[in-house]
Amino acid sequence: MKKDFVNQQIEIYGEPDIGKTEYALSLLDKDDVVVYIDSDRKLRREQVPDLPGFYIMYPRNVLDIFEMVTKVSKFVDVIMIDSLPTINNKGEAMINNKAFEKDVISYVQDIISICKKNKCTIIIVNQIRFNGKKNVTYGIKRLGLYYSIRIEVLQDTINIHYR
């Protein structure tokens, strides 16, 4: 993990298909032990870094992610969750469902806290969505305070915001 990001709680966000996953993977070092939690199921073989300690997990829902993080966060350097909006609760789709969103955000807050306690860097990939008035990131109102670093990926720019 790049020196400035060790033991941090990081959100990487931007519009769909802008390169958030590529940027997140570029932060890793060759000695990192990484668990990549692919809730999107979109990681392509050519994107997988050539790291001896790179493991991919495929959760069914947010409870799976919580259990995975609880079990492995003491033993790895980095946990990466890709992507926050695609995590579902109890196997049901989350799109436009506020009750499920609220439950998932609560779990994600706990996941971030567990990683912080175990000195494990967590990277959560998030997407900007247009909500009719402005662009917003999923869960920002409740999760924003839990991140120590927020990184916005734009077409030609990376904006890093430290808390």
N, C-alpha and C positions, 0 to 999 in steps of 0.2 A: 504494500500500500504506500502510496506517495506520502512522504513525511508529514505534510500538513493535515492529512486526513486520517491518521492512525487514531483509533479509539473514538471516532466521531459518529454522530448520527446524521446521515446525509440524505437529503432529498435531491434527486436530479429530475428536473421537470422541463417540459417543452411540448410543442405541438406533436401530433402523431407523425411518425416516420421522419424525424428530424436528425436522429443519430444519438439518442439518449443512452441506449444500451451500449453502443460502440464507445461512447465517452466513458461510461461507468467502467467498462472492461479495461479501458486504457489506464485507469488509476491503479490497477493491480501491479504488484511486483512479482518476480519469479519465485520468491520464497514464501509467498502468501499461501495459506490454506484457506480455500474459499468454498462456501456453499452457495450455489446459485439456485434460488427458488424460482422456477419458471411457471408462474401462474398463467402467463400468456400462451405458453407452449409455442413460442415463436423463435427461440434461439436456434439459429442455423449452424450446421456443423462447421462452416468456415469462420463463424464468429467465436467459437470456443477457443480460448487462449491455450497456448501450449504450456500449461503449468502442471507439475506433477500432483499438486494438491488441489485440483479443481473438480468439484462434485456438483452434479445437477440433480435436483429433486423436483418432482411434479406433484404439487398438492391438489387435492380435490376441493378444498375449501379453506377458510381462514383458521379453523380449528386445527387442520393438518399443519398449516404454517406455524401456528403457535406451538404445537407439540414438537415440530422439527427444530425450531429455534431454541426451545427450552432444553432439548437434548444435546444439541451440538454447539451452542454458543460458547461454552467453556473451553472447547477444544479447537476452535478455528480462529483465524484472524479476521475474516470478513464474511458477512452474510449479505447477499444481494437479493432483493425481492423485485421481480420484474413481472408484472407491473401492478401498481396499486389499484387502478380502476377495474382490473379484471379479476381481482380476488372476489370470491363469492362466499356466501354464508349458507351453510346447510345445503349446498348443492344447487341453490337457486340463483338465477341471474340477478345482478345488482343494478342493472340499468334502470334509472328513474325510480328506485325503490328506497325511500328515505329510512324506513325501519331497518332494513338490512344494512344500509350504509352506516347508520349509527352504531350498530353492533360490530361491524367490521372495524370501524375507526377505534372503538374501545379496545379490541384485540390488538390492533396495530400499535396503539399507545403502550400496551403491556409488552409487546414484542420489542419495541424500541427501548423500554426501561430494562428489560432483561439483558439486552445486548450491552447497554451502558454499564450495568452492574458487573457483567462478566468481562468488561474491557474488550469487547468485540466490536469492530467497526460494522455498522449497518448502513447499507445503501438501498434506498427505496426509489425505484423509478416510478414517476408519476406523469400524468398527461394533463395538458391544458385543454379544457373543454369550453366551448362557447355556450353560456347559459341564457342567451337572449339579450343581455345588457353588456356583458364584458367577458373576457377570458378568465376562467378560474381553474385552480387545480383541485383535484378530488381531495376532500377532507381537510382543506387548508384551515378552516376556522378552528378546528379542534386539534389538528396535528402540528400546526405551525410552530407552536411553542416547544415541541419535543425535538425538533431538529437543531443541531448545533451549526450546520452548514446547509444552505440551500443553493443549488447550482441550476441556473437557467440556461438551457441549450437553445440557441437561436440558429438561424441559417448560417451566419458568418461569425458569431460571437458566442463566448461562454461567459456568463456573469456569475460570479461567486459572491454569495452574501453570508458573512459570518455573523453568528449571534453572540 
